[in-house]
Amino acid sequence: MKKIKFAFVGTGYMANQYAKVIKKEFNSQSEIVGAINKSSESIKLFVKNYNVHKSFVNLTEMMNSTKPDIVVVCVNELSTFKVLETLSKYSCISLIEKPVGINFEESKKILKLKKNKKFLPYVALNRRFYSSVLSAKKILMQDKSPRIINIFDQENSVAAKKSGQPNKVVKNWMYANSIHMIDFAYNFARGKIKKMIKTNKVQFLKEGIFSTVLYFDSGDIVKYNSIWNRPAPWTVQVSTKKYFIELKPIEEISFLTNESRKWNTLKKSILDKKYKPGIYLLLQEVLNLKKGKKTNLQNLKYSNKLMKLIRKIYFD
């Protein structure tokens, strides 16, 4: 059987998480044929650890030489546009680490790049594939009543700046980091947003709480609270007539029912314990897509929709 060819743009932390799963779980059906990264030391280790066929210094050369089926993009937000501008000329599936662009304006430009029908880009929203999140969705299928969804975000732009993040990234930190949590608004709420009310707005580069309520036409309500530059856990709570579900941290799930006040806790999946949560199922989706199966991956249109919501919450 012909193996599915992977290539990597960027060989940092997230690239290693993907490559580890490919090597350990999908080695019989796939191979990593190429990788490119600015850091020579990083790419040497990556090539050695994951049996990569060849490293490159030029993206066009890598694409022409290896002709990969799937390209995993794990680069800094400031580099995403140029990388996708090149990849959009080729026939491949691309799994792109979020955010896809530095902000909403750049996201719109990236969306316009997709003119080649054989270029299939998707955003890597691995939290959608956490065993905890999938368990929550399975529980929610048993209750069609309106949902109240509380999202508790925590962002630290001060720490981001101190760690050496470029000023442009820090100023757009809600796109870079809040995107992980705001995605749960669309992931758990049903229908379309019909109204938005901002109950508390602060200068996000300073200390404070940023609060917004989203009303969906299904009757679902999302309360998004982001605590900036203060300690707090990332948490999602979903209340229905029958259940109260809590993800805190997001990788863990516990719930109450209308029949008992006793908390029920579900175990994390073996794969989410073994690897970075969600990565195995995310890669499985990509491989299934390559094999012609239906996918639950989110495309650039959804990514742009999500970036637009972030802009409305923080800037409009």
MOKA-V323134 format. One record per backbone hydrogen bond with DSSP energy under -1.0 kcal/mol. CO is the residue of the C=O (numbers start at 1). NH is the residue of the N-H. If there is no record, write none. Layout:
BEGIN
co = [CO:CO]
nh = [NH:NH]
END
This chain:
BEGIN
co = [4:5:5:6:7:8:9:12:13:14:15:16:17:18:19:20:21:22:26:29:31:32:34:35:36:39:40:41:42:43:44:45:46:47:54:58:59:60:61:62:63:69:70:71:72:73:76:79:80:81:82:83:84:86:87:92:93:94:95:96:99:103:104:105:106:107:108:110:113:116:118:120:122:123:124:125:126:127:130:131:132:133:134:135:136:137:139:140:147:148:149:150:151:152:153:155:156:157:158:159:160:161:166:167:170:172:172:173:177:178:178:179:181:182:183:184:185:192:195:197:200:203:208:210:211:212:213:214:215:215:216:220:221:222:223:224:225:226:227:228:235:236:237:238:239:242:243:244:245:246:247:249:253:254:255:256:260:264:269:270:271:276:278:279:280:281:282:283:284:285:286:287:288:289:298:299:300:301:302:303:304:305:306:307:308:309:310:311:311]
nh = [31:69:70:33:72:36:74:16:17:18:19:20:21:22:23:24:25:26:30:4:6:53:8:56:10:43:44:45:46:47:48:49:50:52:35:62:63:64:65:66:67:93:7:95:9:97:79:83:84:85:86:87:88:89:90:120:71:122:73:124:101:107:108:109:110:111:112:113:115:119:92:94:96:125:126:128:129:130:134:135:136:137:138:139:140:141:142:143:221:239:223:237:225:235:227:229:160:161:162:163:165:164:170:171:173:175:176:177:180:181:182:183:184:185:187:188:189:217:215:213:211:206:228:226:200:224:197:222:194:195:219:216:149:214:151:212:153:210:155:208:152:247:150:245:148:258:240:256:238:254:236:252:266:246:264:244:257:255:273:274:275:279:282:283:284:285:286:287:288:289:290:291:293:292:123:303:304:305:306:307:308:309:310:311:312:313:314:315:316]
END
